[in-house]
Amino acid sequence: MQVIITDSRLTRSVAIRMTGWQLAGALSGLLLVLLMVTAGLYHLIFVKAVREDWPVFGSVVRFVAKDQIEQRDRFTRENIDVLAKKLGEMQAKMTQIESLGERLSGLAGVDPALLRSKPGRGGALIESRAMTVADLQAMVDDLDHAAVERADVLTLMETRLFDQKMKQMMLPTQAPVEGGVVGSGFGWRIDPFAGTSAMHEGLDFPAAVGTPIYAAAGGVVVVQQAHPNYGNMVEIDHGNDLLTRYGHASRVFVKSGDVVKRGQKIAEIGTTGRSTGPHLHFEVRVRGVAQDPQKFLKSGGESQAASRGAMAAAPTIRNP
């Protein structure tokens, strides 16, 4: 294709030769430029119309803006309702935790009032009136603050319970012989050797030679020796001036300085020392003074029964 351009001011005509593809490209470029110019003019006119509030343009803009605002408000309302429901479920769980904490506070020695909602906090999260984002944020802040407070109190309860557990572990409340029957109790009796009245400062557990002897509580072995009266003897220090003594053993499995746990096998029953037959002589001493071991052993049985009762009474938290 050939395009000839003539002008009176030109001394000669200008001939432009173009192929079909070149012509199509030129027309497309021209069309694109026209579209860009048109869009620019439309934008300028539209902005001017909106700013000056031309009647037709203003109505269109208000209609479009109103529709967009309504869609946004509807979307926000739906999300607020979902979040409010979730907050209500969280508050119900928090109430269950508070109830459980109040039950356990007695065992931990913590004032139950520390777990209760503070004045001005709590209450229903879902109200009859429409909630706003500000309302929702305030409720989230309150719930977060309440969770932190309860976490602090539960941490305190955990510490108290742990301390109590450690103290119990250091008290000689476990029987040193499994299923052992007391043959001779604590107190005055007729000495089997001398035939006179004498103070028996412990409990005797008769059993076959080789029957295991267990530590009545955790502690440190302070004495392990062959004693003329007690035979193969072990003494365990439990702290707070509390000590247990195990005598007449046939074999001993610990030595001085060993740390033992409650219920650990430390020896086997025998008849060494001043003994008339195989048995364990078990003593509990506080500041060197012999105490009736039955008081400690009975205390251990009552504590275990109370713990089982408390666990049975504790509520189970379920999802609402």
C-alpha positions in Angstrom: 0.0 0.0 0.0 1.2 3.5 -0.9 0.2 6.7 0.9 1.0 10.0 -0.9 1.0 13.3 1.1 1.0 16.6 -0.8 1.2 20.1 0.5 1.3 23.5 -1.2 4.3 24.4 0.9 6.2 21.3 -0.2 8.2 21.4 -3.4 7.4 17.8 -3.9 4.9 15.1 -2.7 5.9 12.6 0.0 5.1 9.0 -0.7 4.9 6.5 2.2 4.8 2.8 1.3 3.2 0.5 4.0 2.4 -3.1 4.1 -1.0 -4.4 5.4 0.5 -5.3 8.8 2.2 -2.0 9.1 -1.0 -0.2 8.4 -2.9 -2.3 10.9 -0.3 -1.5 13.5 -0.4 2.2 12.8 -4.2 2.2 13.1 -4.0 0.3 16.4 -1.5 2.7 17.8 -3.6 5.6 16.8 -6.7 4.0 18.3 -4.8 3.4 21.6 -3.7 7.0 21.8 -7.3 8.1 21.2 -8.6 5.8 23.9 -6.0 7.1 26.4 -6.8 10.7 25.6 -10.6 9.9 26.0 -10.0 8.2 29.3 -8.0 11.1 30.6 -10.6 13.6 29.5 -13.3 11.5 31.1 -11.4 11.3 34.4 -10.8 15.0 34.5 -14.5 15.7 33.7 -15.7 13.1 36.3 -13.5 14.5 39.1 -14.6 18.0 38.3 -18.2 16.9 38.3 -17.9 15.2 41.7 -16.1 18.1 43.2 -18.6 20.6 41.9 -21.6 18.3 42.6 -23.1 18.3 39.2 -26.6 16.8 39.4 -26.3 13.7 37.4 -22.8 12.8 38.3 -23.4 13.4 42.0 -26.4 11.0 42.1 -24.4 8.2 40.5 -21.4 8.7 42.9 -23.7 8.7 45.9 -25.5 5.5 44.7 -22.2 3.7 44.1 -20.7 4.8 47.4 -23.8 3.9 49.4 -23.8 0.4 47.9 -20.2 -0.1 48.8 -20.7 1.2 52.4 -23.7 -1.1 52.9 -21.6 -4.1 51.7 -18.8 -3.2 54.0 -21.1 -2.7 57.0 -22.8 -6.0 56.3 -19.4 -7.8 56.1 -18.2 -6.1 59.3 -21.4 -6.9 61.2 -21.2 -10.6 60.2 -17.6 -10.8 61.4 -18.4 -9.0 64.6 -21.2 -11.5 65.3 -18.9 -14.4 64.7 -16.2 -13.0 67.0 -18.8 -12.2 69.7 -20.0 -15.8 69.6 -16.4 -17.0 70.0 -15.8 -14.6 72.9 -18.9 -16.0 74.6 -17.6 -19.5 74.3 -14.2 -18.4 75.7 -15.9 -16.7 78.6 -17.9 -19.9 79.4 -14.6 -21.9 79.4 -13.1 -19.2 81.7 -16.0 -19.6 84.1 -15.4 -23.4 84.2 -11.7 -22.8 84.9 -12.6 -20.4 87.7 -15.0 -23.0 89.2 -12.3 -25.7 89.0 -9.7 -23.3 90.5 -12.0 -22.5 93.5 -12.3 -26.3 94.2 -8.6 -26.7 94.1 -7.8 -23.6 96.0 -8.6 -25.3 99.3 -6.0 -28.0 98.7 -3.4 -25.3 97.8 -4.3 -23.0 100.7 -5.1 -20.1 98.3 -7.9 -17.7 98.9 -10.7 -18.6 96.4 -11.6 -14.9 96.0 -8.5 -14.4 94.0 -10.0 -16.5 91.2 -13.3 -14.6 91.1 -14.1 -11.9 88.5 -13.1 -8.4 89.6 -15.9 -5.8 90.0 -16.6 -4.2 86.6 -15.3 -7.2 84.7 -17.0 -10.2 83.2 -20.7 -10.3 82.3 -22.4 -11.5 79.2 -20.3 -10.9 76.1 -23.3 -11.1 73.7 -25.8 -8.3 74.4 -29.2 -7.5 72.9 -27.9 -4.3 71.4 -25.7 -4.2 68.3 -22.0 -4.4 69.2 -19.4 -2.2 67.7 -15.8 -2.9 67.0 -14.9 -0.7 70.1 -17.2 -2.9 72.3 -15.6 -6.0 70.9 -12.1 -4.7 71.5 -13.0 -3.7 75.1 -14.3 -7.2 75.8 -11.2 -8.8 74.3 -9.0 -6.7 76.5 -11.1 -7.6 79.6 -10.9 -11.3 78.8 -7.2 -11.1 78.2 -6.7 -9.3 81.5 -8.9 -11.9 83.3 -6.9 -14.8 81.7 -3.6 -13.2 82.9 -4.9 -12.8 86.4 -6.2 -16.4 86.6 -2.9 -17.7 85.1 -1.0 -16.0 87.9 -3.3 -17.5 90.6 -3.1 -21.0 89.1 0.7 -20.6 89.0 0.6 -19.8 92.7 -1.6 -22.8 93.3 0.8 -25.0 91.4 3.7 -23.8 93.5 1.8 -24.3 96.8 0.7 -27.8 95.7 4.3 -28.7 94.6 5.6 -27.5 98.0 3.0 -29.6 99.8 3.9 -32.6 97.6 7.6 -32.2 98.4 6.9 -31.9 102.1 4.8 -35.1 102.0 7.5 -36.9 100.1 9.9 -36.0 102.9 7.5 -37.4 105.6 7.8 -41.1 106.5 4.2 -42.0 105.7 4.8 -45.1 103.5 5.0 -48.5 105.2 8.6 -49.8 105.0 7.4 -53.4 104.5 4.7 -54.1 101.9 1.6 -55.5 103.6 3.6 -55.8 106.8 1.8 -56.5 110.1 3.1 -54.9 113.2 4.4 -57.5 115.7 5.5 -55.2 118.5 4.3 -51.7 118.8 5.7 -48.4 120.1 5.9 -48.0 123.9 6.7 -49.9 127.0 6.9 -53.6 126.9 8.8 -56.6 128.5 12.2 -56.8 127.0 12.6 -60.3 125.4 16.2 -60.6 126.5 16.3 -58.9 129.9 12.7 -59.9 130.9 12.2 -56.4 132.4 10.0 -53.5 131.4 11.7 -51.4 128.7 10.8 -48.7 126.2 10.4 -50.0 122.6 11.2 -47.0 120.5 9.8 -48.2 117.2 7.7 -50.8 115.3 8.6 -54.4 114.6 7.5 -55.9 111.3 8.1 -59.7 111.3 8.7 -61.2 107.9 10.8 -63.8 106.1 14.5 -63.2 105.6 15.0 -61.4 102.3 11.7 -59.5 102.3 12.3 -56.1 100.8 12.6 -53.0 103.1 11.5 -49.7 101.5 12.4 -46.1 102.4 9.4 -44.6 104.1 10.2 -41.2 102.6 12.8 -39.5 100.4 16.0 -38.3 102.0 19.7 -38.8 102.4 21.4 -41.9 103.9 23.4 -40.6 106.9 24.3 -43.9 108.6 24.9 -47.4 107.2 26.7 -49.6 109.6 26.7 -52.8 111.6 25.4 -51.9 115.1 25.7 -54.2 118.1 22.0 -53.8 118.9 20.4 -52.9 115.6 22.5 -55.2 113.5 22.8 -54.0 109.8 21.3 -50.6 110.2 20.3 -47.7 107.9 19.4 -44.2 109.0 17.9 -41.7 106.5 17.7 -38.0 107.1 14.5 -36.4 105.7 15.3 -32.8 106.7 13.7 -30.6 109.4 15.4 -32.8 112.1 13.4 -35.8 111.0 15.1 -39.2 110.7 14.1 -42.8 110.1 16.0 -45.9 111.3 15.8 -49.4 109.8 17.4 -52.3 111.8 18.3 -56.0 111.7 18.6 -56.1 107.9 20.2 -59.2 106.3 21.4 -57.2 103.2 21.8 -53.4 102.6 21.7 -51.8 99.2 22.6 -48.2 100.1 25.5 -46.4 101.7 26.1 -43.2 103.5 25.6 -40.2 101.3 23.1 -41.9 98.9 20.0 -40.0 98.0 17.0 -42.2 98.1 13.4 -41.8 97.0 10.2 -42.8 98.7 9.4 -46.4 98.2 13.0 -47.3 97.1 14.3 -50.7 98.1 17.1 -50.0 100.6 17.6 -53.4 102.3 16.2 -56.9 103.1 14.8 -58.2 106.3 17.1 -60.3 108.5 17.8 -61.1 112.1 21.2 -59.4 112.7 22.1 -57.7 116.0 20.0 -58.0 119.1 17.1 -59.9 117.5 15.0 -63.0 118.4 13.8 -63.6 114.8 13.7 -62.1 111.3 12.0 -58.8 111.4 12.4 -55.1 110.6 12.8 -52.7 113.5 11.5 -49.3 112.2 12.0 -46.0 114.1 11.0 -42.4 113.5 13.0 -39.7 115.4 12.4 -36.0 115.6 15.5 -34.1 116.9 16.7 -37.4 118.2 13.6 -38.2 120.2 11.7 -41.4 119.2 8.2 -40.9 118.0 5.4 -43.4 117.4 5.8 -44.3 113.7 2.1 -45.3 113.5 1.1 -41.6 113.6 3.1 -41.0 110.4 1.9 -44.2 108.6 -1.7 -43.5 109.4 -1.3 -39.9 108.3 0.0 -41.2 104.9 -3.1 -43.4 104.4 -5.5 -40.6 105.3 -3.7 -38.2 102.8 -3.9 -40.7 100.0 -7.6 -41.2 100.6 -8.2 -37.4 100.7 -6.3 -36.9 97.5 -8.4 -39.6 95.7 -11.6 -37.9 97.0 -10.5 -34.5 95.8 -9.6 -35.8 92.3 -13.0 -37.5 92.1 -14.8 -34.3 93.1 -12.9 -32.1 90.6 -15.1 -31.2 87.5 -14.1 -32.1 84.0 -13.9 -29.2 81.6 -15.7 -29.9 78.3 -16.2 -27.7 75.3 -19.6 -26.0 75.4 
